[in-house]
Amino acid sequence: MAAQPKVTLETLLKTLGFDATVEEVPTEDGLFLDVKTDDPGRLIGRQGQTLADMQYLTNRLVHKEDPESPKVTVDVGGYRTQARDALIKKAQEAAEKVRRWGDIVELEPLNAFDRRVVHQALKDDPDIVTQSVEVEGTTKKAILLRPK
């Protein structure tokens, strides 16, 4: 039986005690689930950590049921969309610094989802190469932008 990401997320939210509705939108990268609730702050969490965890759990549950299911992106109140746009803008500004000065620019440590956003945003840039590198002494990774 094929996985049902919307139902999975709705069940997860209900189990956690949240009164929310989920809207499902197909995208080129997979599936976008937009959560509507009266209390978005609790679902987003500090710096989006609760939202990131909820997305991770949803993807794990969905892929356990059907390994061929599309990647699921979860958003609450437009938070992820705004954060993504800000991250892309920051990456483009860093790329402009690399172009202008020819120096390597290092972005702050990012989670895997955000690193993927940066790599995707700059993948077609003819002048810039992106590379994820481990931050010494931690388990986190940052992105280096360098000229081609």
N, CA, C and O atoms as CSV, one atom per row, in Angstrom:
chain,resi,resn,atom,element,x,y,z
A,1,MET,N,N,0.835,-1.193,0.000
A,1,MET,CA,C,0.000,0.000,0.000
A,1,MET,C,C,0.879,1.254,0.000
A,1,MET,O,O,1.858,1.329,0.742
A,2,ALA,N,N,0.532,2.225,-0.822
A,2,ALA,CA,C,1.311,3.450,-0.924
A,2,ALA,C,C,1.150,4.294,0.340
A,2,ALA,O,O,0.086,4.321,0.960
A,3,ALA,N,N,2.223,4.976,0.700
A,3,ALA,CA,C,2.194,5.839,1.877
A,3,ALA,C,C,1.301,7.048,1.623
A,3,ALA,O,O,1.157,7.500,0.487
A,4,GLN,N,N,0.710,7.560,2.683
A,4,GLN,CA,C,-0.140,8.748,2.606
A,4,GLN,C,C,0.441,9.802,3.535
A,4,GLN,O,O,0.074,9.864,4.708
A,5,PRO,N,N,1.355,10.641,3.018
A,5,PRO,CA,C,2.051,11.613,3.867
A,5,PRO,C,C,1.105,12.550,4.628
A,5,PRO,O,O,1.349,12.852,5.796
A,6,LYS,N,N,0.045,13.006,3.986
A,6,LYS,CA,C,-0.885,13.930,4.644
A,6,LYS,C,C,-1.533,13.255,5.853
A,6,LYS,O,O,-1.606,13.845,6.931
A,7,VAL,N,N,-1.997,12.028,5.671
A,7,VAL,CA,C,-2.637,11.286,6.760
A,7,VAL,C,C,-1.620,11.011,7.873
A,7,VAL,O,O,-1.947,11.110,9.056
A,8,THR,N,N,-0.407,10.671,7.493
A,8,THR,CA,C,0.652,10.397,8.469
A,8,THR,C,C,0.910,11.630,9.336
A,8,THR,O,O,0.989,11.525,10.560
A,9,LEU,N,N,1.042,12.799,8.699
A,9,LEU,CA,C,1.305,14.035,9.447
A,9,LEU,C,C,0.107,14.412,10.316
A,9,LEU,O,O,0.281,14.820,11.464
A,10,GLU,N,N,-1.097,14.280,9.785
A,10,GLU,CA,C,-2.295,14.595,10.567
A,10,GLU,C,C,-2.376,13.706,11.813
A,10,GLU,O,O,-2.722,14.178,12.896
A,11,THR,N,N,-2.058,12.429,11.656
A,11,THR,CA,C,-2.077,11.496,12.781
A,11,THR,C,C,-1.007,11.878,13.812
A,11,THR,O,O,-1.261,11.859,15.016
A,12,LEU,N,N,0.179,12.222,13.330
A,12,LEU,CA,C,1.263,12.639,14.212
A,12,LEU,C,C,0.859,13.881,15.014
A,12,LEU,O,O,1.062,13.935,16.227
A,13,LEU,N,N,0.292,14.868,14.334
A,13,LEU,CA,C,-0.129,16.102,15.005
A,13,LEU,C,C,-1.220,15.836,16.040
A,13,LEU,O,O,-1.178,16.371,17.148
A,14,LYS,N,N,-2.189,15.010,15.673
A,14,LYS,CA,C,-3.290,14.681,16.589
A,14,LYS,C,C,-2.745,13.944,17.811
A,14,LYS,O,O,-3.149,14.232,18.937
A,15,THR,N,N,-1.845,13.011,17.599
A,15,THR,CA,C,-1.246,12.250,18.699
A,15,THR,C,C,-0.489,13.177,19.652
A,15,THR,O,O,-0.475,12.952,20.862
A,16,LEU,N,N,0.139,14.214,19.103
A,16,LEU,CA,C,0.890,15.165,19.920
A,16,LEU,C,C,-0.018,16.221,20.572
A,16,LEU,O,O,0.452,17.051,21.350
A,17,GLY,N,N,-1.318,16.185,20.250
A,17,GLY,CA,C,-2.272,17.091,20.882
A,17,GLY,C,C,-2.477,18.412,20.173
A,17,GLY,O,O,-2.944,19.368,20.792
A,18,PHE,N,N,-2.143,18.498,18.895
A,18,PHE,CA,C,-2.323,19.733,18.135
A,18,PHE,C,C,-3.607,19.676,17.319
A,18,PHE,O,O,-3.912,18.664,16.689
A,19,ASP,N,N,-4.354,20.772,17.339
A,19,ASP,CA,C,-5.539,20.914,16.516
A,19,ASP,C,C,-5.094,21.635,15.240
A,19,ASP,O,O,-4.887,22.849,15.248
A,20,ALA,N,N,-4.948,20.888,14.156
A,20,ALA,CA,C,-4.407,21.464,12.923
A,20,ALA,C,C,-4.988,20.767,11.708
A,20,ALA,O,O,-5.425,19.619,11.776
A,21,THR,N,N,-4.983,21.488,10.593
A,21,THR,CA,C,-5.357,20.895,9.309
A,21,THR,C,C,-4.126,20.927,8.413
A,21,THR,O,O,-3.250,21.777,8.573
A,22,VAL,N,N,-4.070,19.990,7.467
A,22,VAL,CA,C,-2.910,19.877,6.586
A,22,VAL,C,C,-3.379,19.959,5.145
A,22,VAL,O,O,-4.299,19.252,4.733
A,23,GLU,N,N,-2.729,20.837,4.382
A,23,GLU,CA,C,-3.008,20.985,2.951
A,23,GLU,C,C,-1.834,20.385,2.187
A,23,GLU,O,O,-0.677,20.674,2.490
A,24,GLU,N,N,-2.134,19.554,1.201
A,24,GLU,CA,C,-1.116,18.835,0.434
A,24,GLU,C,C,-0.957,19.468,-0.945
A,24,GLU,O,O,-1.938,19.662,-1.664
A,25,VAL,N,N,0.306,19.795,-1.315
A,25,VAL,CA,C,0.587,20.402,-2.611
A,25,VAL,C,C,1.756,19.660,-3.263
A,25,VAL,O,O,2.857,19.658,-2.714
A,26,PRO,N,N,1.538,19.027,-4.428
A,26,PRO,CA,C,2.657,18.382,-5.132
A,26,PRO,C,C,3.656,19.429,-5.638
A,26,PRO,O,O,3.259,20.503,-6.090
A,27,THR,N,N,4.953,19.112,-5.558
A,27,THR,CA,C,5.990,20.001,-6.063
A,27,THR,C,C,6.940,19.198,-6.949
A,27,THR,O,O,6.824,17.977,-7.047
A,28,GLU,N,N,7.873,19.885,-7.590
A,28,GLU,CA,C,8.841,19.182,-8.440
A,28,GLU,C,C,9.813,18.347,-7.605
A,28,GLU,O,O,10.372,17.370,-8.104
A,29,ASP,N,N,10.018,18.722,-6.338
A,29,ASP,CA,C,10.926,17.989,-5.451
A,29,ASP,C,C,10.241,16.890,-4.667
A,29,ASP,O,O,10.918,16.087,-4.025
A,30,GLY,N,N,8.915,16.828,-4.698
A,30,GLY,CA,C,8.197,15.820,-3.922
A,30,GLY,C,C,6.818,16.305,-3.536
A,30,GLY,O,O,5.953,16.497,-4.391
A,31,LEU,N,N,6.615,16.506,-2.231
A,31,LEU,CA,C,5.306,16.870,-1.722
A,31,LEU,C,C,5.473,17.925,-0.640
A,31,LEU,O,O,6.344,17.810,0.222
A,32,PHE,N,N,4.625,18.961,-0.689
A,32,PHE,CA,C,4.654,20.046,0.285
A,32,PHE,C,C,3.405,19.937,1.145
A,32,PHE,O,O,2.288,19.948,0.628
A,33,LEU,N,N,3.591,19.832,2.460
A,33,LEU,CA,C,2.474,19.761,3.387
A,33,LEU,C,C,2.447,21.048,4.206
A,33,LEU,O,O,3.372,21.330,4.968
A,34,ASP,N,N,1.374,21.825,4.042
A,34,ASP,CA,C,1.226,23.107,4.724
A,34,ASP,C,C,0.270,22.929,5.898
A,34,ASP,O,O,-0.902,22.602,5.709
A,35,VAL,N,N,0.776,23.145,7.112
A,35,VAL,CA,C,-0.018,22.944,8.324
A,35,VAL,C,C,-0.660,24.270,8.723
A,35,VAL,O,O,0.007,25.301,8.807
A,36,LYS,N,N,-1.965,24.219,8.965
A,36,LYS,CA,C,-2.720,25.389,9.431
A,36,LYS,C,C,-3.125,25.122,10.877
A,36,LYS,O,O,-3.746,24.101,11.173
A,37,THR,N,N,-2.772,26.039,11.777
A,37,THR,CA,C,-3.097,25.880,13.187
A,37,THR,C,C,-3.221,27.247,13.847
A,37,THR,O,O,-2.715,28.244,13.332
A,38,ASP,N,N,-3.902,27.287,14.997
A,38,ASP,CA,C,-4.041,28.528,15.751
A,38,ASP,C,C,-2.803,28.814,16.592
A,38,ASP,O,O,-2.641,29.927,17.092
A,39,ASP,N,N,-1.928,27.825,16.756
A,39,ASP,CA,C,-0.741,27.961,17.590
A,39,ASP,C,C,0.519,27.580,16.810
A,39,ASP,O,O,1.166,26.586,17.139
A,40,PRO,N,N,0.878,28.361,15.773
A,40,PRO,CA,C,2.021,27.980,14.936
A,40,PRO,C,C,3.355,28.011,15.662
A,40,PRO,O,O,4.254,27.239,15.328
A,41,GLY,N,N,3.500,28.881,16.642
A,41,GLY,CA,C,4.772,29.014,17.348
A,41,GLY,C,C,5.218,27.724,18.016
A,41,GLY,O,O,6.401,27.385,17.984
A,42,ARG,N,N,4.286,27.007,18.619
A,42,ARG,CA,C,4.641,25.737,19.274
A,42,ARG,C,C,5.071,24.695,18.256
A,42,ARG,O,O,5.950,23.881,18.540
A,43,LEU,N,N,4.465,24.708,17.071
A,43,LEU,CA,C,4.838,23.732,16.038
A,43,LEU,C,C,6.134,24.110,15.332
A,43,LEU,O,O,6.850,23.235,14.844
A,44,ILE,N,N,6.440,25.386,15.273
A,44,ILE,CA,C,7.681,25.826,14.627
A,44,ILE,C,C,8.860,25.608,15.566
A,44,ILE,O,O,9.898,25.091,15.154
A,45,GLY,N,N,8.702,26.000,16.825
A,45,GLY,CA,C,9.770,25.823,17.800
A,45,GLY,C,C,10.868,26.853,17.642
A,45,GLY,O,O,10.832,27.697,16.747
A,46,ARG,N,N,11.843,26.766,18.528
A,46,ARG,CA,C,12.955,27.719,18.497
A,46,ARG,C,C,13.806,27.510,17.254
A,46,ARG,O,O,14.314,26.415,17.017
A,47,GLN,N,N,13.955,28.549,16.475
A,47,GLN,CA,C,14.705,28.532,15.222
A,47,GLN,C,C,14.239,27.425,14.280
A,47,GLN,O,O,15.024,26.896,13.493
A,48,GLY,N,N,12.944,27.078,14.370
A,48,GLY,CA,C,12.372,26.088,13.463
A,48,GLY,C,C,12.719,24.650,13.790
A,48,GLY,O,O,12.483,23.760,12.973
A,49,GLN,N,N,13.281,24.400,14.979
A,49,GLN,CA,C,13.741,23.058,15.310
A,49,GLN,C,C,12.594,22.054,15.420
A,49,GLN,O,O,12.719,20.922,14.953
A,50,THR,N,N,11.477,22.457,16.032
A,50,THR,CA,C,10.342,21.542,16.154
A,50,THR,C,C,9.791,21.208,14.773
A,50,THR,O,O,9.445,20.061,14.492
A,51,LEU,N,N,9.714,22.215,13.920
A,51,LEU,CA,C,9.248,22.007,12.546
A,51,LEU,C,C,10.176,21.053,11.800
A,51,LEU,O,O,9.712,20.155,11.097
A,52,ALA,N,N,11.477,21.244,11.949
A,52,ALA,CA,C,12.451,20.360,11.292
A,52,ALA,C,C,12.309,18.926,11.800
A,52,ALA,O,O,12.377,17.977,11.019
A,53,ASP,N,N,12.113,18.772,13.108
A,53,ASP,CA,C,11.944,17.438,13.685
A,53,ASP,C,C,10.665,16.778,13.180
A,53,ASP,O,O,10.644,15.582,12.890
A,54,MET,N,N,9.598,17.573,13.080
A,54,MET,CA,C,8.321,17.045,12.596
A,54,MET,C,C,8.452,16.588,11.137
A,54,MET,O,O,7.913,15.550,10.753
A,55,GLN,N,N,9.168,17.367,10.340
A,55,GLN,CA,C,9.391,16.983,8.939
A,55,GLN,C,C,10.212,15.696,8.871
A,55,GLN,O,O,9.910,14.806,8.076
A,56,TYR,N,N,11.242,15.599,9.698
A,56,TYR,CA,C,12.084,14.406,9.725
A,56,TYR,C,C,11.254,13.172,10.087
A,56,TYR,O,O,11.330,12.145,9.412
A,57,LEU,N,N,10.463,13.282,11.156
A,57,LEU,CA,C,9.632,12.153,11.582
A,57,LEU,C,C,8.628,11.759,10.502
A,57,LEU,O,O,8.423,10.574,10.241
A,58,THR,N,N,8.010,12.745,9.880
A,58,THR,CA,C,7.038,12.457,8.822
A,58,THR,C,C,7.705,11.700,7.684
A,58,THR,O,O,7.168,10.702,7.204
A,59,ASN,N,N,8.867,12.163,7.252
A,59,ASN,CA,C,9.584,11.484,6.164
A,59,ASN,C,C,9.986,10.066,6.562
A,59,ASN,O,O,9.876,9.141,5.756
A,60,ARG,N,N,10.452,9.889,7.801
A,60,ARG,CA,C,10.843,8.543,8.252
A,60,ARG,C,C,9.648,7.592,8.255
A,60,ARG,O,O,9.754,6.456,7.792
A,61,LEU,N,N,8.508,8.056,8.778
A,61,LEU,CA,C,7.315,7.222,8.830
A,61,LEU,C,C,6.811,6.883,7.425
A,61,LEU,O,O,6.434,5.744,7.149
A,62,VAL,N,N,6.811,7.877,6.551
A,62,VAL,CA,C,6.326,7.678,5.183
A,62,VAL,C,C,7.241,6.713,4.425
A,62,VAL,O,O,6.759,5.802,3.751
A,63,HIS,N,N,8.550,6.908,4.532
A,63,HIS,CA,C,9.492,6.060,3.794
A,63,HIS,C,C,9.574,4.645,4.364
A,63,HIS,O,O,9.925,3.707,3.649
A,64,LYS,N,N,9.253,4.490,5.640
A,64,LYS,CA,C,9.203,3.148,6.222
A,64,LYS,C,C,8.047,2.368,5.598
A,64,LYS,O,O,8.164,1.174,5.322
A,65,GLU,N,N,6.937,3.057,5.381
A,65,GLU,CA,C,5.755,2.426,4.790
A,65,GLU,C,C,5.951,2.173,3.292
A,65,GLU,O,O,5.540,1.138,2.769
A,66,ASP,N,N,6.588,3.140,2.607
A,66,ASP,CA,C,6.798,3.029,1.164
A,66,ASP,C,C,8.117,3.703,0.792
A,66,ASP,O,O,8.163,4.927,0.666
A,67,PRO,N,N,9.193,2.928,0.613
A,67,PRO,CA,C,10.504,3.512,0.294
A,67,PRO,C,C,10.537,4.318,-1.007
A,67,PRO,O,O,11.458,5.108,-1.218
A,68,GLU,N,N,9.558,4.131,-1.869
A,68,GLU,CA,C,9.513,4.854,-3.145
A,68,GLU,C,C,8.744,6.169,-3.055
A,68,GLU,O,O,8.631,6.881,-4.053
A,69,SER,N,N,8.217,6.502,-1.885
A,69,SER,CA,C,7.398,7.708,-1.742
A,69,SER,C,C,8.249,8.967,-1.913
A,69,SER,O,O,9.451,8.949,-1.647
A,70,PRO,N,N,7.620,10.065,-2.360
A,70,PRO,CA,C,8.358,11.307,-2.589
A,70,PRO,C,C,8.796,11.960,-1.278
A,70,PRO,O,O,8.220,11.698,-0.222
A,71,LYS,N,N,9.814,12.806,-1.358
A,71,LYS,CA,C,10.294,13.558,-0.200
A,71,LYS,C,C,9.220,14.555,0.218
A,71,LYS,O,O,8.610,15.218,-0.620
A,72,VAL,N,N,9.000,14.650,1.528
A,72,VAL,CA,C,7.961,15.526,2.070
A,72,VAL,C,C,8.607,16.745,2.729
A,72,VAL,O,O,9.542,16.615,3.519
A,73,THR,N,N,8.095,17.932,2.393
A,73,THR,CA,C,8.491,19.166,3.051
A,73,THR,C,C,7.299,19.648,3.857
A,73,THR,O,O,6.191,19.750,3.331
A,74,VAL,N,N,7.520,19.947,5.137
A,74,VAL,CA,C,6.447,20.397,6.022
A,74,VAL,C,C,6.682,21.863,6.359
A,74,VAL,O,O,7.805,22.263,6.664
A,75,ASP,N,N,5.614,22.669,6.302
A,75,ASP,CA,C,5.691,24.083,6.658
A,75,ASP,C,C,4.534,24.434,7.577
A,75,ASP,O,O,3.463,23.831,7.499
A,76,VAL,N,N,4.753,25.405,8.442
A,76,VAL,CA,C,3.715,25.905,9.335
A,76,VAL,C,C,3.697,27.424,9.220
A,76,VAL,O,O,4.699,28.087,9.486
A,77,GLY,N,N,2.559,27.964,8.824
A,77,GLY,CA,C,2.396,29.408,8.769
A,77,GLY,C,C,3.373,30.128,7.859
A,77,GLY,O,O,3.666,31.302,8.081
A,78,GLY,N,N,3.882,29.453,6.843
A,78,GLY,CA,C,4.816,30.078,5.903
A,78,GLY,C,C,6.229,30.240,6.453
A,78,GLY,O,O,7.069,30.871,5.811
A,79,TYR,N,N,6.503,29.680,7.634
A,79,TYR,CA,C,7.820,29.847,8.259
A,79,TYR,C,C,8.944,29.322,7.379
A,79,TYR,O,O,9.924,30.023,7.132
A,80,ARG,N,N,8.803,28.092,6.908
A,80,ARG,CA,C,9.876,27.474,6.124
A,80,ARG,C,C,10.086,28.220,4.802
A,80,ARG,O,O,11.218,28.364,4.341
A,81,THR,N,N,9.017,28.682,4.210
A,81,THR,CA,C,9.115,29.425,2.952
A,81,THR,C,C,9.907,30.716,3.163
A,81,THR,O,O,10.788,31.042,2.368
A,82,GLN,N,N,9.592,31.452,4.238
A,82,GLN,CA,C,10.319,32.686,4.531
A,82,GLN,C,C,11.783,32.404,4.866
A,82,GLN,O,O,12.681,33.107,4.403
A,83,ALA,N,N,12.013,31.372,5.674
A,83,ALA,CA,C,13.385,31.018,6.053
A,83,ALA,C,C,14.190,30.589,4.827
A,83,ALA,O,O,15.368,30.924,4.701
A,84,ARG,N,N,13.544,29.845,3.926
A,84,ARG,CA,C,14.207,29.386,2.696
A,84,ARG,C,C,14.593,30.573,1.822
A,84,ARG,O,O,15.705,30.631,1.298
A,85,ASP,N,N,13.673,31.515,1.669
A,85,ASP,CA,C,13.955,32.703,0.861
A,85,ASP,C,C,15.113,33.509,1.453
A,85,ASP,O,O,15.973,33.993,0.717
A,86,ALA,N,N,15.134,33.655,2.786
A,86,ALA,CA,C,16.219,34.378,3.450
A,86,ALA,C,C,17.548,33.649,3.274
A,86,ALA,O,O,18.581,34.288,3.071
A,87,LEU,N,N,17.534,32.333,3.348
A,87,LEU,CA,C,18.745,31.540,3.190
A,87,LEU,C,C,19.282,31.639,1.758
A,87,LEU,O,O,20.489,31.755,1.549
A,88,ILE,N,N,18.390,31.592,0.790
A,88,ILE,CA,C,18.809,31.730,-0.609
A,88,ILE,C,C,19.416,33.110,-0.844
A,88,ILE,O,O,20.420,33.242,-1.544
A,89,LYS,N,N,18.805,34.133,-0.258
A,89,LYS,CA,C,19.335,35.496,-0.402
A,89,LYS,C,C,20.731,35.585,0.208
A,89,LYS,O,O,21.629,36.185,-0.383
A,90,LYS,N,N,20.918,34.989,1.392
A,90,LYS,CA,C,22.226,34.994,2.051
A,90,LYS,C,C,23.266,34.256,1.199
A,90,LYS,O,O,24.407,34.704,1.084
A,91,ALA,N,N,22.871,33.128,0.606
A,91,ALA,CA,C,23.781,32.355,-0.248
A,91,ALA,C,C,24.167,33.149,-1.490
A,91,ALA,O,O,25.323,33.124,-1.913
A,92,GLN,N,N,23.201,33.854,-2.073
A,92,GLN,CA,C,23.487,34.649,-3.266
A,92,GLN,C,C,24.404,35.831,-2.946
A,92,GLN,O,O,25.261,36.200,-3.749
A,93,GLU,N,N,24.211,36.421,-1.761
A,93,GLU,CA,C,25.101,37.511,-1.339
A,93,GLU,C,C,26.527,36.996,-1.116
A,93,GLU,O,O,27.499,37.661,-1.473
A,94,ALA,N,N,26.636,35.804,-0.520
A,94,ALA,CA,C,27.962,35.202,-0.321
A,94,ALA,C,C,28.608,34.877,-1.662
A,94,ALA,O,O,29.812,35.067,-1.836
A,95,ALA,N,N,27.812,34.389,-2.608
A,95,ALA,CA,C,28.333,34.080,-3.948
A,95,ALA,C,C,28.829,35.351,-4.631
A,95,ALA,O,O,29.828,35.330,-5.351
A,96,GLU,N,N,28.131,36.445,-4.403
A,96,GLU,CA,C,28.551,37.726,-4.993
A,96,GLU,C,C,29.894,38.157,-4.401
A,96,GLU,O,O,30.734,38.694,-5.122
A,97,LYS,N,N,30.109,37.934,-3.118
A,97,LYS,CA,C,31.400,38.249,-2.489
A,97,LYS,C,C,32.513,37.403,-3.102
A,97,LYS,O,O,33.613,37.899,-3.346
A,98,VAL,N,N,32.226,36.132,-3.348
A,98,VAL,CA,C,33.219,35.248,-3.965
A,98,VAL,C,C,33.562,35.760,-5.356
A,98,VAL,O,O,34.734,35.815,-5.730
A,99,ARG,N,N,32.537,36.135,-6.127
A,99,ARG,CA,C,32.773,36.666,-7.475
A,99,ARG,C,C,33.584,37.963,-7.438
A,99,ARG,O,O,34.507,38.155,-8.229
A,100,ARG,N,N,33.225,38.844,-6.510
A,100,ARG,CA,C,33.855,40.158,-6.442
A,100,ARG,C,C,35.302,40.075,-5.965
A,100,ARG,O,O,36.178,40.707,-6.555
A,101,TRP,N,N,35.568,39.310,-4.911
A,101,TRP,CA,C,36.882,39.296,-4.287
A,101,TRP,C,C,37.703,38.055,-4.597
A,101,TRP,O,O,38.917,38.057,-4.394
A,102,GLY,N,N,37.069,36.994,-5.086
A,102,GLY,CA,C,37.796,35.768,-5.395
A,102,GLY,C,C,38.195,34.964,-4.172
A,102,GLY,O,O,38.957,34.004,-4.283
A,103,ASP,N,N,37.686,35.349,-2.996
A,103,ASP,CA,C,38.004,34.641,-1.761
A,103,ASP,C,C,36.990,33.538,-1.506
A,103,ASP,O,O,35.894,33.545,-2.067
A,104,ILE,N,N,37.364,32.591,-0.657
A,104,ILE,CA,C,36.448,31.544,-0.205
A,104,ILE,C,C,35.578,32.128,0.905
A,104,ILE,O,O,36.077,32.808,1.802
A,105,VAL,N,N,34.282,31.861,0.839
A,105,VAL,CA,C,33.356,32.322,1.871
A,105,VAL,C,C,32.753,31.102,2.546
A,105,VAL,O,O,32.326,30.159,1.880
A,106,GLU,N,N,32.720,31.129,3.886
A,106,GLU,CA,C,32.140,30.027,4.652
A,106,GLU,C,C,30.844,30.495,5.298
A,106,GLU,O,O,30.820,31.500,6.009
A,107,LEU,N,N,29.769,29.760,5.046
A,107,LEU,CA,C,28.493,30.040,5.704
A,107,LEU,C,C,28.482,29.331,7.051
A,107,LEU,O,O,29.225,28.372,7.261
A,108,GLU,N,N,27.638,29.805,7.962
A,108,GLU,CA,C,27.539,29.189,9.295
A,108,GLU,C,C,27.076,27.746,9.175
A,108,GLU,O,O,26.513,27.357,8.151
A,109,PRO,N,N,27.310,26.947,10.219
A,109,PRO,CA,C,26.839,25.559,10.187
A,109,PRO,C,C,25.327,25.495,9.972
A,109,PRO,O,O,24.563,26.246,10.579
A,110,LEU,N,N,24.920,24.585,9.099
A,110,LEU,CA,C,23.507,24.438,8.744
A,110,LEU,C,C,23.092,22.979,8.871
A,110,LEU,O,O,23.925,22.077,8.788
A,111,ASN,N,N,21.792,22.758,9.073
A,111,ASN,CA,C,21.304,21.378,9.067
A,111,ASN,C,C,21.276,20.880,7.621
A,111,ASN,O,O,21.458,21.661,6.687
A,112,ALA,N,N,21.053,19.606,7.445
A,112,ALA,CA,C,21.115,18.988,6.115
A,112,ALA,C,C,20.106,19.607,5.152
A,112,ALA,O,O,20.424,19.830,3.983
A,113,PHE,N,N,18.894,19.886,5.630
A,113,PHE,CA,C,17.856,20.464,4.775
A,113,PHE,C,C,18.308,21.827,4.243
A,113,PHE,O,O,18.182,22.101,3.049
A,114,ASP,N,N,18.837,22.682,5.132
A,114,ASP,CA,C,19.262,24.015,4.728
A,114,ASP,C,C,20.490,23.964,3.815
A,114,ASP,O,O,20.606,24.760,2.883
A,115,ARG,N,N,21.406,23.027,4.083
A,115,ARG,CA,C,22.564,22.890,3.176
A,115,ARG,C,C,22.103,22.520,1.776
A,115,ARG,O,O,22.639,23.020,0.786
A,116,ARG,N,N,21.117,21.651,1.696
A,116,ARG,CA,C,20.587,21.245,0.392
A,116,ARG,C,C,19.982,22.448,-0.337
A,116,ARG,O,O,20.146,22.587,-1.549
A,117,VAL,N,N,19.288,23.310,0.398
A,117,VAL,CA,C,18.700,24.520,-0.189
A,117,VAL,C,C,19.798,25.388,-0.805
A,117,VAL,O,O,19.650,25.874,-1.926
A,118,VAL,N,N,20.901,25.584,-0.074
A,118,VAL,CA,C,22.006,26.410,-0.569
A,118,VAL,C,C,22.649,25.770,-1.800
A,118,VAL,O,O,22.877,26.447,-2.803
A,119,HIS,N,N,22.940,24.482,-1.728
A,119,HIS,CA,C,23.550,23.793,-2.872
A,119,HIS,C,C,22.648,23.896,-4.106
A,119,HIS,O,O,23.135,24.156,-5.206
A,120,GLN,N,N,21.342,23.694,-3.930
A,120,GLN,CA,C,20.394,23.780,-5.050
A,120,GLN,C,C,20.327,25.200,-5.612
A,120,GLN,O,O,20.249,25.388,-6.826
A,121,ALA,N,N,20.356,26.193,-4.730
A,121,ALA,CA,C,20.248,27.591,-5.171
A,121,ALA,C,C,21.437,28.007,-6.027
A,121,ALA,O,O,21.300,28.840,-6.924
A,122,LEU,N,N,22.608,27.425,-5.751
A,122,LEU,CA,C,23.823,27.853,-6.454
A,122,LEU,C,C,24.355,26.830,-7.454
A,122,LEU,O,O,25.419,27.037,-8.037
A,123,LYS,N,N,23.630,25.732,-7.662
A,123,LYS,CA,C,24.155,24.660,-8.515
A,123,LYS,C,C,24.359,25.075,-9.975
A,123,LYS,O,O,25.242,24.538,-10.645
A,124,ASP,N,N,23.570,26.008,-10.471
A,124,ASP,CA,C,23.686,26.426,-11.867
A,124,ASP,C,C,24.547,27.675,-12.043
A,124,ASP,O,O,24.677,28.183,-13.157
A,125,ASP,N,N,25.132,28.170,-10.967
A,125,ASP,CA,C,25.987,29.362,-11.045
A,125,ASP,C,C,27.303,28.967,-11.710
A,125,ASP,O,O,28.016,28.104,-11.197
A,126,PRO,N,N,27.633,29.585,-12.844
A,126,PRO,CA,C,28.837,29.185,-13.579
A,126,PRO,C,C,30.150,29.582,-12.896
A,126,PRO,O,O,31.211,29.083,-13.271
A,127,ASP,N,N,30.091,30.478,-11.895
A,127,ASP,CA,C,31.315,30.987,-11.272
A,127,ASP,C,C,31.587,30.417,-9.884
A,127,ASP,O,O,32.662,30.637,-9.325
A,128,ILE,N,N,30.616,29.679,-9.317
A,128,ILE,CA,C,30.704,29.286,-7.910
A,128,ILE,C,C,30.631,27.771,-7.745
A,128,ILE,O,O,29.865,27.095,-8.430
A,129,VAL,N,N,31.444,27.250,-6.821
A,129,VAL,CA,C,31.392,25.849,-6.420
A,129,VAL,C,C,31.042,25.830,-4.939
A,129,VAL,O,O,31.613,26.587,-4.154
A,130,THR,N,N,30.098,24.959,-4.551
A,130,THR,CA,C,29.748,24.826,-3.133
A,130,THR,C,C,30.220,23.469,-2.628
A,130,THR,O,O,30.241,22.483,-3.365
A,131,GLN,N,N,30.599,23.444,-1.351
A,131,GLN,CA,C,31.088,22.198,-0.750
A,131,GLN,C,C,30.725,22.204,0.734
A,131,GLN,O,O,30.982,23.183,1.435
A,132,SER,N,N,30.128,21.112,1.209
A,132,SER,CA,C,29.856,20.953,2.635
A,132,SER,C,C,31.116,20.430,3.315
A,132,SER,O,O,31.753,19.494,2.832
A,133,VAL,N,N,31.467,21.044,4.441
A,133,VAL,CA,C,32.642,20.623,5.200
A,133,VAL,C,C,32.271,20.520,6.675
A,133,VAL,O,O,31.454,21.289,7.182
A,134,GLU,N,N,32.890,19.548,7.358
A,134,GLU,CA,C,32.637,19.390,8.784
A,134,GLU,C,C,33.280,20.526,9.561
A,134,GLU,O,O,34.380,20.973,9.237
A,135,VAL,N,N,32.584,20.984,10.586
A,135,VAL,CA,C,33.123,22.008,11.468
A,135,VAL,C,C,33.918,21.287,12.542
A,135,VAL,O,O,33.387,20.430,13.248
A,136,GLU,N,N,35.190,21.636,12.662
A,136,GLU,CA,C,36.082,20.935,13.581
A,136,GLU,C,C,35.548,20.935,15.000
A,136,GLU,O,O,35.109,21.965,15.510
A,137,GLY,N,N,35.587,19.779,15.629
A,137,GLY,CA,C,35.160,19.660,17.008
A,137,GLY,C,C,33.660,19.504,17.208
A,137,GLY,O,O,33.192,19.438,18.345
A,138,THR,N,N,32.891,19.444,16.106
A,138,THR,CA,C,31.437,19.269,16.205
A,138,THR,C,C,30.988,18.231,15.189
A,138,THR,O,O,31.786,17.718,14.405
A,139,THR,N,N,29.707,17.936,15.220
A,139,THR,CA,C,29.129,17.041,14.216
A,139,THR,C,C,28.421,17.841,13.127
A,139,THR,O,O,27.799,17.266,12.234
A,140,LYS,N,N,28.517,19.169,13.202
A,140,LYS,CA,C,27.822,20.020,12.247
A,140,LYS,C,C,28.658,20.233,10.983
A,140,LYS,O,O,29.868,20.007,10.964
A,141,LYS,N,N,27.963,20.680,9.926
A,141,LYS,CA,C,28.643,20.971,8.672
A,141,LYS,C,C,28.297,22.382,8.203
A,141,LYS,O,O,27.175,22.859,8.379
A,142,ALA,N,N,29.284,23.030,7.605
A,142,ALA,CA,C,29.098,24.352,7.013
A,142,ALA,C,C,29.286,24.226,5.509
A,142,ALA,O,O,29.678,23.169,5.013
A,143,ILE,N,N,29.009,25.293,4.791
A,143,ILE,CA,C,29.185,25.281,3.338
A,143,ILE,C,C,30.268,26.275,2.971
A,143,ILE,O,O,30.267,27.419,3.427
A,144,LEU,N,N,31.192,25.819,2.139
A,144,LEU,CA,C,32.204,26.711,1.568
A,144,LEU,C,C,31.791,27.069,0.156
A,144,LEU,O,O,31.387,26.209,-0.627
A,145,LEU,N,N,31.900,28.353,-0.160
A,145,LEU,CA,C,31.674,28.823,-1.528
A,145,LEU,C,C,33.022,29.290,-2.053
A,145,LEU,O,O,33.720,30.066,-1.400
A,146,ARG,N,N,33.379,28.816,-3.228
A,146,ARG,CA,C,34.672,29.194,-3.796
A,146,ARG,C,C,34.508,29.423,-5.301
A,146,ARG,O,O,33.562,28.929,-5.915
A,147,PRO,N,N,35.447,30.180,-5.885
A,147,PRO,CA,C,35.375,30.393,-7.330
A,147,PRO,C,C,35.721,29.113,-8.089
A,147,PRO,O,O,36.489,28.281,-7.604
A,148,LYS,N,N,35.151,28.967,-9.274
A,148,LYS,CA,C,35.466,27.791,-10.108
A,148,LYS,C,C,36.823,27.943,-10.722
A,148,LYS,O,O,37.271,27.063,-11.457
